[in-house]
């Protein structure tokens, strides 16, 4: 890593220490949730930016990294600082859905392309004037809901209860999952919520236990998603439990422990990259990221959330040569050219899938970007492709 080209501000409310290069030609403003409730996701993302190239298409690249502490107000403050004071050419962030949604207005007002590393489809849809500037790298809640529902029905599940975060992540999952469940004749018996910092969900779990569903879907992210699962186990729930791709890291396994044995979730293929068949189109690109991350941070340290940051870097690296033919960095014209080049991404192999974007799809992933995974023996085990 060339430290001359990296500036880090942790947390955002503190003063930054910086080794700002006078030679940087392209400025990338990064906002992550490296502390707070989203930390188990955001730390891997922050670490990944140290692995990204410092020179692309003959231009030096500077990454300015801020921490929003998983707080939406701070995310907006950071985004405004990056576009107004640092005058970045690209925004990347944030880690979680509420903070990403909070940044959209800043991206639109400043006409700066933005790549989110959060899951909710509402970050990029509908494709309106504000979201014209916004892209994302993680699979959508819609995308993953279809995989869960198909797996539930194949497993004989006919009734399900939902418990999710009481914020945009949980609401987005409920909206998409309930809509799709109804269309597939899967009966939803309960709908409960909890806050990311909560220390007890006993009341919600007792309501779920009272309706005795065949399965429970927990729509949380990171280590806070372990709480409902541990409570269900403590109360003797014996049905199937599903989580979302928001828990796909080793911190979740550590916190949830044996209470998560047998849990199913949809995830990006990189979570089980070594188990994928050699003809899987994502295996090579996923293993490349894993090798790069573990070379620096140690074997077993990688997480799928860092992959979302890596993939944002791949989008930039792929789009930059085209944008540079239209305008030079530091200008409104360059930001517009970079946005268009990202939107035209075609057949780009990333750590999570193959990306093909267009004007109405600012994610560009398809069914190759998801597999069903089960927690077995405290590890992730490839279950099947998710159709």
Buried (B, 14 or more C-beta within 10 A) or exposed (E): EEEBBBBBBBBBBEEBEEEBBEEBBBBBBBBBBBBBBBBBBBBBBBBBBBBBBBEBBEBBBBBBBBBBBBBBEBBBBBBBBBBEEBBBBBBBBBBBBBBBBBBBEBBBBBEBBBBBBBBBBBBBBEBEEEBBBBBBBBBBBBBBBBBBBBBBBEEEBEBBBBBBBEBBBBBBBBBBBBEBBEEEEBEBBBBBBBEBEBEEBEEBBEBBBEEEBBBBBBBBBBBBBBBBBBBBBEEEBEBBBBBBBBBBBBBBBEBBEEBBBEBBBBBBBBBBBEBBEEEBBBBEBBBBBBEBBEEEBEEEBBBBBBBBBBBBBBBBBBBBEBBBEEBBBBEEEBBBBBBBBBBBBEEBBBBBBBBBBEEEBBBBBBEBBBBBBBBEEEEBEBBEBBE
